[in-house]
């Protein structure tokens, strides 16, 4: 049994009057990939956005319950959200590199957090992050070109490099491959396999095959409720809930 | 079956025909609009271009008659030269064009071929060339407006003499001067350099150009930062509630307030309560800023809104503060749009007349303003002032001023387009 990195306890999330998550409780293990699956609108993205308090941006969003990372309540009043997000990186559904150079895209995080003291440190961080994101070889000759000029898959890996540039513990991935073709998807999945040795990864995905390929534990969401969470093999071979069974066999969703 | 196909072909033809008609209407509407613009431009250019030329008459001025030795001028200060009595000397120099005239009346007519400031022109020539004056110098003196118009062919010479301001004898003098090659037609530099004047041939747009530039500068300095900051706050930071809704509605209302109302506000508050100097570009700029602000705020907000939210999320997700995300990533992307809005706002302010009338920028100002605190006119007000004058010189100068105003507006809009093209972020 791995140690527990993230623990959610009776999490309820409301968008105005509408409740999006109902009493979600689950834990995520350190240096493992946890996949969240479920039909559209089931609340899995809402859940993952609670983990780095990205939902704070939405005015009408209200979060009740408790999320602990390494035993610290991230919704505690003394928790600084900028510091939290330095530890919990995020990769979004659509690649969203800044309209700046490739170098600037990766250097931005370390620069605002004052991680690199000298220019050479910064360059080292950028190169390492790009290497970890398996992008360095493709862009090493054009670090000053616009990040938005890369292909979709490269852009997404650039976003991964940006996320790991501030040296987080956790990387949240919100359907990172939904805008990519199968080859780029395969590369990102391969990359996740490498990254999980260093980072705790939570991935939201629509593709059950992807969840089965990359994750060790899988949670199934339906209508805002966490129906079932268990080892990935168990979920896909012998789910305990009928709804999970129906979903993974393609009867709805 | 065949009936069905025929029906469908008929209905398709109908749809295609109606599309054709629609296109013709659209092209018609566009041509109509373009035709009016063309007519406007042609009209203004045809009556205005001649103001950029002026008629000058060559006069030999025997400075030896004024002083025993012309090298003495070198030692004189400008003040000394100002104190020289030169009026009758200057008149005599002009009489020298036609030495045979004896009658006083004819001499007077001859003098009237020239602009009323001929003495001043000779004095200015003397001042700027005082170290190098020969016994006799050839000076180009400005012709009077009537002569200028005759020379430009705008004056109906064939009218009866008592219906013309220019008399037969003056025409005789003029034609003779033309035959002797003493009349020339040159680029009207003084028109661009001087302030307003009661003499149409001497009036210039220099004062109002400088006044307009000062005004626009004040507008830029005031409304650009205020507008940008207000837009950023409203779009990125302000909570969405009734107060901000109310503010938003009122900013949009402000954009639709008739400009003369802002003039009244300027008169009531800026001039009367705060006591800032009347007729100055400073006050004009403040009043026009109030008018430009909503334009800048609305344009900037629109371009901020056009920045995809994913960019903000990307920055926030690496731990940027809200302000860092906005300032580092959103504002740079929105800047071209904000600048375009600002330039269009400034162009509007440049062409605005009504509020300036109320704060006294409609005054007759001879001097070119040196600072935004000097009384001044502006280009559109100058158009308004001259358009009320009957002299032909003012008529062409009105059109020429409109040309300059349009020129500035086209330049500014061009700048807006170029900025947008050059700095727009490509996704």
Interface residues (C-beta under 8 A of the other chain):
Chain A: X52 X54 X57 X59 X82 X83 X84 X85 X86 X89 X90 X92 X94 X96 X97 X98 X99 X108 X109 X112 X113 X146 X148 X159 X162 X163 X165 X166
Chain B: X239 X240 X308 X310 X311 X312 X313 X314 X315 X316 X317 X318 X319 X320 X321 X324 X328 X329 X333 X425 X426 X427
